[in-house]
Amino acid sequence: MTSDDLPIGRRVARWRVRRSMTQQQLADRLRKSKSWVDKVERGARALDRYSVIHEVAEALRIDPEVLLGQQPQRTPVGALDGVDDIRAALARYDTPEATRQTTEEARRQVGHAWLTYQHAHYAQLVRVLPSLLDVVQGVRSPELRVQTYRITSALLVKLGEADLGWLAADRAMAVAGDDPALAATAAVSVGQALRASGCDRLALAATLAAANRIRPQRSPGEWAVGGTLLLQAALAAAGSGEHRRADELTDRAAGVAANLRGYDDEHRTTFGPVVVDLARILLAAQRGDADEAVRRHVCVVRREAWRRLPAEHRGAYLLDAARAYLQLGDLRGAARAMVDADSVAPAEVRCRPLARTLIADVARAKPAPAGVTRLATLVGLTRP
């Protein structure tokens, strides 16, 4: 079934997930009940008045025609262009002669793409990835192809294209074949994409199975991949309402992190004790314990290990911290976290649909907290 064939309620649900909104958040924006939203998404309540469709579309920041299936969906990334080029590159199964390069040259380009991602230069990465996807098709290196698909998946998930991100992650799994290390790293991307699509139970099954295949004789780098998979599984378990299981998986990841010291992060996981602590904060927020989440957050961001994390990781985490502050009703705390995210990794705030949703929620306050009005203007929610 294509997106144009979907019932309107399914389209509402899909765009709500893309916007990283809960049913309650959408209900609050519409001044409706959560039950009303749930019935609309399930098709139990008809959405047949254009005025109401227009209100729902406005809350989701899309054109009403998109909900009506009357035009192709456009990528929800604001000022970033080029996602359609990435989609076209993923749809190509041949290697253009002009893109054929040596393995070493391809390795250099993949390394540069990783650095671009970790520094949160997403506009540059969107321009680079289509040609890089063509390049790695022509080299005999599953490792480079898996890495490229992983970068592609991670970026697409951030830009609200979870379905396309899942496709890239699935390509990484296919290319990894029987190589256990490559398959494990690809499974991280699968888990991220499935969680972003709202498929937490599928993400839990995929990541936990991959984590359990990591054996003690593996290298420290592969253990780090295993720890990352455990954290992805924990977040998926929490998303499925299995909070006790989420805590157990996080404890397992903490045990892995405690035994890793100064390892070479060849698989680009950034895994370590501070990443486990950040996951505990996100889990506390997911189970509704925003007080604990905020308390832990204040301690973690003062640590040196926090400052050594890549800008992308810190910026993405700060957006999640802003959500925890919003759960507490602390608009100033949420605003502060978003302003901090903008200073650490501007593209996290200015390019991601999630950030736009958070900014819109905070900007409704009268008066809006300091810094949020500027961010709202930067992301196009208000006019300068």
N, C-alpha and C positions, 0 to 999 in steps of 0.2 A: 504494500500500500504506500503510495507516495504521500508527501505532505499535503498536496492539494486534495487528496481523497479522504483525509482524516476528518472525522466529525469535529465540529467547532469546539466542543468541550475538550477534546484531545489536544487541539491546537492551543487552547488556553493553558492546559497543563504543561505542554512542551515548552511554551514560551515562559511560563512561570519558573520552571526549572532552569532554563537558560539564564534567567535573570537572578538566579540564586535566591528566590523568594519562597517562603513557606506559604501554605494556604492561608494561615492566619495573617501574614503580612499583606497578602493580596486583598484579603477580606477587609483589613483595616483601611487600606487605601481606597477601597470602594465603599466603605462604610456599610458593609454587609457582614453577615455572620460567616464563620468558617464553614458551617454546614452548607450555606448557599453556594460557596465556591466549590466544595466537594461535590455537590449534586450537579453543578454545571459541568465539572470536569468528567464526571461519570456518565453524563448524558441523561441523568434522571430529571434534570430541570432544563427546559428549552431556553436557548439564548437566541430569541427571534425578534427582538426589538432593536432597531439600529441604534437608538439612543443609548441603550445599555451596552451594546457591542462597542460603541465608540468610547464609553467610559472605561470598559475593560481594556481596550486597546491602548487608551491613554495611560492607564495604570501600568501596563506592560511596556510602554514606550515603543509601540509599533503602529503601523497604519491599520485602520479597521479592515482594509481590503485583505491584509495578510490573514486575519482571523477568518475572513470569509472565503479564503482560498482563491481569490481572484487575481493574484499576482505572485510571482516567485518570491520566496523569502529572501531578504537581503541580510548580509552578515551584520550582526549587531555590534560593530566595533567602532562606531563613531568615526573618528578622523582617519583610522587606518584603512588603507586600500590594499588590495593584493591577495585577500583570502581566496577569491575566485581563481587566481593564478595557482595557488597551492592546491586547490581542488582539481584543477586541470592537470597539474603535474602528477597527482596521485592517480588520476584516471589514465595516464599514459603507461603503456606496457612495453614500449620499445625505447631504445636509447638514441636520441638524436646524435648524429655523427659529430656535430660541432661541440658536443659536451664531453666527449671521451677524453679522459685525463688519466695520468698515472695514479697508482694507489697512494703514493706519498703526497702528491698534490691534493688528492681527495681527502687524505687524512688531515692535512693542514687546514683545508676548508671546513671540515667537520669540527676540528678543534676551535676554529674561530667562531663557528656558529654556537658552540657551547658557551664560550666566553660572552658572546653577544646576548645569549639568553640569560646567563647568570648576572649580567650587568643590567638586565631589564631594558635592553634597547629593542623593544618589540617592533617598532616601525622599520628599523633596519633589517631585523630578522625576517619579517614578512616579505621584504624585497629579495632577500638572499635565498630563502628556502626553495622556491620553485626550481631554480637552476641547480641547486645542490641535490635535490631529489633526482633530477635527471643525471647528474654526475655520478652519484653512487650506484645508479642502475648499471653503469658500464664498468664497474670495478669488481674484481673477484674477492670481495671482503665482506662476509656477512656481518662482521663487527661494525664496520662503517655504515652499512645499511641500517642495522638495528639502531645505532646511535642517532642517525639522521631521522628515522621514523619516530624515535623517542622525543627528540627535540620538537619535531613537527606536532606530535600529539600534545605535548605539554603546552605549547603556544596556543594551539587551537582550543584547548580546554579553557585556557585563560580568557580567550576572546569570545567565549560563549558558544563555540562550535563543538559541543561535546560529541555529537554523532560523528562528525568528521574526524575529531580527535580519536574516537574509538577505532575508526577505520585505520588510521595511521598506526595505532597501537597494535591492532590485529596484524597489520603488515609486519610489524617488528617481530611478533610471535612467530609468524610463518617463516620469516627469514632466519630466525634463530635456530630453527630445526631441532636437532638433538643436542646442541651445545647447552649444557645446564646453566652456565653463567649468563650467556646471552638470553636464554629463555627467562631466567629470573629477572634480569633487568627489564626485559620487555613486559613482564607481568606487572611491574610497578606502574608502567604507563597504562596498561589495561585497567588496573584497579582505579587509577585516577580518573580515567575517562568514564568508566561505569559509574563511579560515585557522582561525577558531575552530571550524568544523565539521570540520576535518581534511582539507579539500579544497585542499591547498597548490598542486597543479599547476593547478587551475582558477583559483585566486587569482592565481598568477603570470601566466597568460595574460591575465586580465582587466585587471590593473593595469599590466602592461607595455604592452599595446596602448593603453590610455588615456594612459600617459605618453608614448608615441611620437607621439601626436596633438597634444601641446603644441608650438606653433611659436615660433620666436624673437621674432616680433612681438608675442607676448602680453604682458600686463601683468606686473609683478613678482609680484602676487598669484597669477596663474595659474602662473607659474614655480614658486612655492612649492607649489602643488598638484601640479605635475609632480614636484618633488623628493619630496614625500610619497608619491606613487605609486611612485617608484623604490625608496623604502625599504620600502614594503609588498611590492613585487615581490621585493626582496632577502630579506626575511624568509620569503616564500613559497618562494623558491628554496632557502633553507637548510632549510626544512621538508621539501623534496623531496629533500634530500641533494645539491643542486647548490651546494656551498660556494664553488667558484671563481666561479661566475656570481653568487652573492650578493655576493661582494667587489667584483666589477666593477660591479654595479648600485649598490652603496653608494658607490663612488668617483665614479660619475656624479652621484649625489645630492650628494656633497660639493662637486663642481664647481659645481652649481647654488647651493648654500648660500653658497659663497665669493663669489658675485656678487650676493647679496641683502644690502642694507644698509638697515635702518630702513624696510622696506616696510610698508604698511598691510595687516594680515592679515585682509582682508575675508572670506576663506573659512574662517577659524578652523582653520588647520592647525597652528599653533605651530611651523612648520618653520624650521630654521636650523642653524648649525654644531653647536650642542650636541645637538640632536635626532639629527643624523647620528652624533655620538659615542656617544649612547646606543644607537643601532641597532648600532653596531660591537660594543658590549659584549654585546648579545643574540645577535648572530651568533657571537661567540667562544664563548659558552655553548652555543649549539646545535650547534656542531661539536665540542664536548667539551673545548674549551680553557678550562676554568674558571679556571685561574691567570691567563691574560691578561684574562679578563672581570673578575675581582675587582680586578686591578691597575688596569685602566682605570676601573673603578667608583670606587675610592678617590680618583682624581684628579678625575673629572668632578664629583662631588658637592661639591667644595670651590669650584667656580667660581661667580661671580656670575650667569652666564647660566643655570645650573641653578636657582638660587633664584628667577629670574624666570619660570620655567615655571609653568603653572597647577597647582594642587594635584592635580587629577585625573591629570595627566600624570606628575608626580613620584611620587604614590602608586602608580600602576600600574607604573611602572618599578621602584620599590623591591621590589615583589613579584617581578618578574622577576629582580632582583638576588639576592633570597633563594633563588630556585631555583638560581642559579649557585653560591652558597655551599654549598647542599646537595649539589651535584655534587662539590664539593671535600671533602665530609664535614665542613665547618666549620659545626657546628650553632650555635655562638655568633654567627658572622657572619650566618647566616640569621636568627636570632632578632633580632639588632640591626637588620637591614634591615626586618623586619616591624614591630618597635616603632617605627622611624622612619616607616614608611608610615602607621602608626596615628596618629602625631602630626601628620603632614602632611595626610592625608585619611582620617579614621576609617572612612568608608563603604567605602573600598577593601578594608579588612581585615574589616569586620564584615558586609558584605553579599555579598561575592563568593565563590562556590564554590571558586575557585582558592585564595583565602586560607585557607579552612577546610582544604583539602588540605595546604597548606604547614604550617599550625599543627599539624595532627595529626601530620605527619611529624616535626616538631621536638619536639613535646610527648612523644613516646615515650621520649626520652632520660631516664635516671635518674641524677642529678636533671635536670629540664628547665632549659634556660638561663633566665636572669633575664628576666622580662617575658612569657614565652610562656605560663606558667600563667594569668596574668591574661587574655591574649588568648584562650586556650582557653575560659575561663569566659565571656568577653564574646560569643563566637560560638556558645556553647551546646554545646561539645564536652565540657565538664565542669560539674559543679554547683558553685556557690559554697560 
